[in-house]
Structure formats: structure tokens, C-alpha cells
């Protein structure tokens, strides 16, 4: 069948093309909504390193062919794309603990020209492995379904950090990852949640989200003074959701409480874009900071997000701040890049 895809054609360049789409018994989904991830923007900016790729791993749509799965035609689904490089084996140590992305026996099926020619969802239709779709209940919309993946990423980060009732939390960066991290911390009973963001327009929108107690200017000269004043001496937990080395160093040096050594944890959620990290290790040692990295999520966390959305425990629609028609994907990325991104989530909508 023919499928229209937004293919990376070079640096900062998408090209809409109609390509032959081969399906090998896997579910075929008509895409309706795709979230634009920060890594999608990075790949678009780099361009030449990813020519021919079809992006898009945060998506929802409608099943048009269930293939060899237990799905039915017409089912609305969200894609669980954590194992994007191939189907997991189910029996290695990583799979047995639920870490399918870490499968050591995974075969690669999703390269260009492989069994699945279009692994990404920047396309009219996409396909994935039979176990990689979750049905959406009637009270969860497709656009909400396309937000499950990034919220599962941040739930995983908060779970790994073991945020507890009464914790004082600092979140560096006010994109969808930072804002949803703050939201999950509140749900875990955090006493204080503070977000820093450098873009003034974003700060105003983040305040409207009401996911944090305070939203600070990340470039403020008295930022560390504000840290101490708001937290009453410092934070228990810091999340890096911005990927900026200076913010990381500053937070480790000045943001942690001096009187709660055992609970001080710094969790890195954002990837750093080629920037050299000059971490002051003495700060880690002297403040007894536990540094954790976190990536992706487990299937049960994806389900937890879906259940929370369905139960009305978390409002994800408020995070959708920009909708871009699929046919205008190139223009949409140019505008997002010019404005330094958007608070919350920008989303491609199939027209």
C-alpha cells in the first residue's frame, strides 16, 4: 500500500513522500496524533546524520488491520514504542525484569527497507509489533493517548528517584518533561515543587498549568538565593529536564539541603546535546548526592499513566499548547525552532 510520510531529507528539512508500505502480519494503524519530542527536533536540526528516517514515537491512532494481534478493526490505540529497534525476546534478564528496551537478544526489524519500512509515526499509517499497542478507553481521546509516552518517561524518572511525601523538589526545565515530572511529584505528596525556565513566555504558560508551586527565571542573578528562600534551606530532590550543564552544576552546588544527606538525589532525565559536562565531583562527594540517570519506561508505567488519565487523576490535555497539521510539518518545525520550542507539547495532527 502507499503511505505518505514525512522523511528527513537533510539538515532542517522534511520531505513529504508517498512510499510503498510493506506489512508483515503486524497491526496497521491509521495515525491521528503524534507528539513532537525534543529528540525529533534534534534529529531534524542535525539532518544529514538521519537522512531517510521517519520520526515519531509518541502517537495514537485507529487500527485498520489487526494483523496477528488480538486487536480489532476500529480500536483506538496508543503506541508503546519503547522497543523501537526490534521485538524483545521475553526471556533474557532484562526482559524478565520488564526492561524490554534493554533486551540483549533483540532483533532489528525497523531499519529503512526492513520488514517494517516506516517505524516512525510521522506518516498516515504506521505499524509496530503486536504487543506494542494499548487500547484506549472511551473516555481517553487520541490526543491524550499520544501523550502517554512522555508522561510514562517522567513517571519512570519519579519512580526511580523515589519521591516521597514531604519532599522539596526542584525541576530544571519547563518543557513537557519538566512539567509532567512536577505533576507526578505532586501526586507522590511532594511538599514543594519548583520549576526553573529561561524563556519568559514559557514561564507564563507553565504557571497556568498549575503543576508547580513556583516557576522561576533560570537566568535570574539571585536564583540560588531564591532556591534557599523558597525551600527553607534547600531541596531534597533535583530533576534535570533541560540538559544544560550550567544549570546542572549550579543545582548540585547550591540547591541541595545541608541537613538531609541521605535523601539528596539528582536525577538526569534530559539528554545533553553535545555539551561538555564539567561536573564538580567534590560537590557530589561533600553533599553526599546520589546521581541517577533515567531513560524510557516500563510497560506497567505506561499502563499506570493510561489509568491515571482515564480516572481523571491527571489532566494531560492542558499540556497540548500547539497543534500542527501534518501537511505543514516542515513549516511547523521551522516555527518551533525559531521560537525556542514551546511550553508543554506540540503535536502533529493528521489532516
C-alpha positions in Angstrom: 0.0 0.0 0.0 1.0 3.6 -0.4 1.7 5.7 2.6 2.5 9.4 2.9 5.5 10.0 5.2 7.5 13.0 6.4 11.0 11.8 5.6 14.1 13.5 6.8 15.8 14.8 3.6 18.7 16.7 5.1 19.6 19.3 7.7 16.4 21.0 8.9 14.4 19.5 6.0 11.4 17.2 5.8 10.1 15.9 2.5 6.5 14.5 2.2 6.7 11.4 0.1 4.4 8.6 -0.9 6.2 5.3 -0.4 5.3 1.7 -0.6 4.4 0.3 2.8 5.1 -3.3 3.5 3.3 -5.0 6.3 4.3 -8.5 7.6 1.3 -9.6 9.8 1.8 -6.7 12.3 -1.0 -4.4 13.3 -1.6 -1.5 10.9 -2.7 1.8 12.5 -4.1 4.9 10.8 -2.3 7.7 12.7 -4.3 10.6 14.1 -2.0 12.4 16.5 1.8 12.4 17.0 3.7 14.2 19.8 6.8 16.1 18.7 9.6 15.0 21.0 12.7 17.0 21.7 14.8 14.3 20.1 12.7 14.7 16.9 13.8 18.3 16.8 17.4 17.4 17.4 17.4 14.9 14.5 15.7 17.5 12.3 18.4 20.0 13.2 21.2 17.5 12.6 19.6 16.3 9.4 22.4 14.7 7.4 23.0 12.1 10.1 19.5 10.8 9.8 18.5 11.1 6.1 15.7 8.8 5.2 14.4 8.3 8.7 10.7 8.7 9.6 10.4 10.1 13.1 7.6 9.9 15.6 7.4 7.7 18.7 4.6 9.4 20.6 1.4 8.5 18.8 -2.2 7.3 18.7 -4.5 6.2 16.0 -7.1 3.7 14.8 -6.5 0.1 13.9 -7.3 -0.6 10.2 -5.7 -4.1 10.1 -5.1 -6.1 13.3 -2.6 -8.4 11.7 -1.8 -11.3 14.0 -2.7 -9.5 17.2 -5.8 -9.6 19.4 -6.7 -6.0 18.3 -9.8 -5.3 16.3 -10.5 -3.0 13.3 -11.6 0.3 14.7 -9.8 0.0 18.0 -8.3 3.3 19.1 -4.8 2.7 20.4 -1.6 4.3 21.7 1.7 3.0 20.6 4.1 1.6 23.2 7.4 2.3 21.3 10.0 1.6 24.0 11.4 -1.3 22.0 11.7 0.6 18.8 14.8 -1.2 17.5 13.1 -4.5 17.3 10.9 -7.1 19.1 12.1 -8.2 22.6 12.9 -11.8 23.3 10.9 -12.1 26.6 13.4 -14.4 28.3 16.7 -12.5 28.9 17.5 -10.9 32.3 16.4 -7.5 31.1 13.0 -8.8 29.7 12.3 -10.8 32.8 12.6 -7.7 34.9 10.3 -5.8 32.5 13.1 -3.7 30.8 12.3 -4.6 27.2 14.3 -1.7 25.9 17.3 -3.4 27.4 16.7 -6.8 25.8 20.1 -8.3 24.9 18.6 -10.7 22.2 16.5 -8.2 20.3 16.5 -8.5 16.6 16.4 -5.3 14.5 13.4 -5.2 12.2 12.7 -1.5 11.8 15.5 -0.2 9.7 14.9 1.5 6.4 14.0 -1.2 3.9 13.5 -3.9 6.6 10.3 -5.8 7.4 8.8 -2.5 8.8 9.8 0.3 6.4 8.2 3.1 8.5 8.9 2.6 12.2 8.0 6.2 13.0 4.6 7.7 13.1 5.2 10.9 11.1 3.1 9.2 8.4 -0.5 8.5 7.5 -0.1 4.9 8.6 2.3 3.1 10.9 2.8 -0.3 12.2 4.5 -1.9 15.2 4.8 -5.2 17.0 1.6 -7.0 18.1 2.3 -6.4 21.8 3.1 -2.7 21.4 -0.3 -1.2 21.4 -2.6 -0.3 24.2 -6.3 0.1 23.6 -7.7 3.5 24.7 -10.9 3.5 26.8 -13.9 5.6 25.6 -13.1 8.5 27.9 -9.5 8.9 26.7 -9.1 10.7 23.5 -6.5 10.0 20.8 -4.6 13.3 21.5 -4.4 12.2 25.2 -3.2 8.8 24.0 -0.4 10.5 22.1 0.8 12.0 25.4 1.1 8.7 27.3 4.6 8.0 26.2 6.3 11.2 27.5 4.3 11.0 30.7 5.4 7.4 31.2 9.0 8.6 30.8 8.6 11.1 33.6 6.7 8.7 35.8 9.6 6.3 35.4 12.0 9.1 36.4 10.0 9.9 39.5 9.7 6.3 40.5 13.4 5.7 40.2 14.0 8.7 42.3 11.6 7.5 45.0 10.0 10.9 45.6 8.3 10.8 49.0 5.6 12.8 50.8 7.1 16.0 52.2 10.0 16.2 49.8 11.0 19.5 48.4 11.7 19.2 44.6 13.4 21.3 42.1 12.8 20.7 38.4 15.2 22.3 35.9 13.4 23.0 32.6 9.8 23.7 31.8 9.0 21.6 28.7 6.6 18.7 28.8 9.2 16.5 30.5 9.8 19.1 33.3 6.1 20.0 33.7 4.9 16.3 33.9 7.7 15.5 36.2 6.5 18.2 38.5 2.9 16.9 38.2 4.0 13.3 39.2 6.0 14.7 42.1 2.9 16.4 43.4 0.9 13.2 43.1 3.6 11.5 45.2 3.0 14.0 48.0 5.9 16.4 47.5 5.6 19.4 49.8 7.2 21.9 47.4 7.7 21.7 43.7 9.7 24.5 41.9 10.4 24.7 38.1 13.1 26.8 36.5 12.7 28.0 32.9 14.7 30.6 31.0 12.1 31.7 28.4 9.7 34.3 29.8 6.8 33.3 27.6 7.1 29.7 28.7 7.1 30.7 32.3 3.7 32.4 31.9 2.2 29.2 30.3 3.8 26.9 32.9 2.2 29.0 35.7 -1.2 28.4 34.0 -0.5 24.6 34.1 -0.5 24.8 37.9 1.8 21.9 38.1 4.3 23.7 40.4 4.2 25.9 43.4 6.7 28.4 41.9 8.1 29.0 38.4 11.5 30.8 38.5 13.6 32.6 35.9 16.5 30.2 35.3 18.7 33.2 34.3 18.0 35.3 37.4 21.1 36.6 39.1 19.7 35.8 42.5 18.4 32.3 41.5 20.3 30.5 44.3 19.1 33.0 46.9 15.5 32.2 45.7 16.3 28.5 46.0 17.2 28.9 49.6 14.3 31.3 50.4 11.6 29.1 48.9 12.9 25.8 50.2 13.9 26.9 53.6 17.4 25.7 53.2 17.5 23.6 50.1 15.8 20.8 48.1 15.7 17.0 48.7 15.5 16.1 45.0 16.5 17.8 41.8 15.5 16.7 38.3 17.5 17.8 35.2 14.8 18.1 32.5 16.7 20.8 30.5 20.0 19.3 29.5 22.1 22.4 30.3 25.4 21.8 32.0 25.5 25.2 33.8 22.1 24.5 35.4 23.2 21.1 36.5 26.4 22.4 38.1 24.6 25.2 39.8 21.9 23.0 41.2 24.3 20.5 42.7 26.5 23.3 44.2 23.7 25.4 45.6 20.3 23.8 45.6 20.6 20.8 48.0 19.7 20.9 51.6 22.7 20.6 54.0 20.7 18.8 56.7 19.2 15.9 54.8 22.2 14.0 53.4 20.6 10.5 52.9 17.7 11.8 50.8 19.6 14.0 48.4 19.2 12.8 44.8 20.0 14.3 41.5 18.2 12.6 38.6 19.1 13.3 34.9 16.2 12.9 32.6 17.3 15.2 29.7 19.9 14.2 27.2 22.8 16.7 26.8 23.2 17.9 23.2 27.0 17.5 22.7 27.8 19.9 25.5 30.8 19.1 27.7 29.8 18.4 31.3 32.1 19.9 33.8 30.6 18.4 37.0 32.3 19.4 40.2 32.6 15.9 41.8 33.6 17.4 45.1 30.1 18.8 45.3 28.7 15.3 44.9 31.0 13.9 47.5 30.8 16.6 50.1 27.0 16.9 49.8 26.6 13.1 49.6 24.4 13.5 46.5 23.1 10.3 44.7 23.2 10.9 41.0 20.8 8.8 38.8 20.2 8.5 35.1 16.8 7.5 33.8 15.6 6.6 30.3 12.4 5.3 28.9 9.8 3.5 31.0 8.4 0.0 31.7 5.0 -1.3 30.3 3.4 -1.2 33.7 4.3 2.5 34.0 2.7 3.2 30.6 -0.5 1.4 31.9 -0.3 3.5 35.1 -0.4 6.7 33.1 -3.3 5.5 31.0 -5.2 4.5 34.1 -4.5 7.9 35.7 -5.7 9.8 32.6 -8.8 7.6 32.4 -9.6 8.1 36.1 -9.2 11.9 35.7 -6.3 11.9 38.2 -4.1 13.9 35.8 -5.1 16.4 33.1 -2.8 15.9 30.1 -4.8 18.0 27.6 -3.6 21.2 29.3 -0.1 20.3 28.2 -1.0 20.5 24.5 -0.1 24.0 23.5 0.4 23.8 19.8 -1.2 21.7 17.0 0.4 21.4 13.6 -1.3 19.9 10.6 0.7 17.0 9.2 0.9 18.6 5.8 2.7 21.6 7.4 5.3 19.6 9.3 8.2 21.5 7.7 6.7 24.9 8.5 5.8 23.8 12.0 9.3 22.7 12.8 10.7 25.9 11.5 8.4 27.9 13.7 9.1 25.8 16.8 12.8 26.2 16.2 12.5 30.0 15.8 10.6 30.4 19.0 12.9 28.1 21.0 10.4 25.4 21.4 7.0 25.5 23.1 6.0 25.0 26.7 4.1 21.8 27.1 3.7 19.7 24.0 3.5 20.5 20.3 1.6 17.8 18.3 1.2 16.8 14.7 -2.5 16.3 13.8 -3.3 14.3 10.7 -5.4 16.4 8.4 
